Amino acid sequence: MSVFAAPVFDATVVYQGEELFKGRGAAQGWADKVARELETDVTVEKVGTGWVLRASVDGADVSWGIHGQRLARRDAA
């Protein structure tokens, strides 16, 4: 199963209408999973009161938060 289809049951916070990881540790755990699946480096970054995943995919900067208990690409990279 793709990491993008797996449910995210970690604690979240809502910052400016976006659901983000509440803790750095949880975000890092998911970053490691995404890195393995996409075969690229994935980092975590603090955004407001939460954490997002960040990577470069096919030359584009991408960030992920959470939507409906799944990883979701954020509009703002």
QUIKA-V534175 format. One record per residue. N is the residue number from 1. RES is the residue in one small letter. SS is DSSP state (a for helix, b for strand, c for the rest). OMEGA is omega in radians with two decimals (* if undefined). Layout:
BEGIN
n/res/ss/omega
N/RES/SS/OMEGA
N/RES/SS/OMEGA
END
This chain:
BEGIN
n/res/ss/omega
1/m/c/3.10
2/s/c/3.07
3/v/c/-3.13
4/f/c/3.09
5/a/c/-3.12
6/a/c/3.11
7/p/c/3.08
8/v/c/-3.13
9/f/c/3.12
10/d/c/3.12
11/a/c/-3.12
12/t/b/3.01
13/v/b/3.07
14/v/b/3.13
15/y/b/-3.11
16/q/c/3.06
17/g/c/3.14
18/e/b/3.12
19/e/b/-3.08
20/l/b/3.05
21/f/b/-3.14
22/k/c/-3.07
23/g/c/3.13
24/r/a/-3.12
25/g/a/3.11
26/a/a/3.13
27/a/a/-3.14
28/q/a/3.10
29/g/a/3.11
30/w/a/3.09
31/a/a/3.12
32/d/a/3.12
33/k/a/3.14
34/v/a/3.14
35/a/a/3.11
36/r/a/-3.10
37/e/a/-3.08
38/l/a/-3.12
39/e/c/3.10
40/t/c/3.09
41/d/c/3.09
42/v/b/3.14
43/t/b/3.04
44/v/b/-3.12
45/e/b/3.10
46/k/b/3.07
47/v/b/-3.11
48/g/c/-3.11
49/t/c/-3.10
50/g/b/-3.08
51/w/b/3.08
52/v/b/3.05
53/l/b/3.13
54/r/b/3.10
55/a/b/3.00
56/s/b/-3.10
57/v/b/-3.12
58/d/c/3.09
59/g/c/3.14
60/a/b/3.05
61/d/b/-3.07
62/v/b/3.00
63/s/b/-3.12
64/w/b/2.97
65/g/b/-3.09
66/i/b/3.03
67/h/b/3.12
68/g/c/-3.14
69/q/c/3.05
70/r/b/3.02
71/l/b/-3.12
72/a/b/3.09
73/r/b/3.12
74/r/c/3.10
75/d/c/-3.11
76/a/c/3.14
77/a/c/*
END
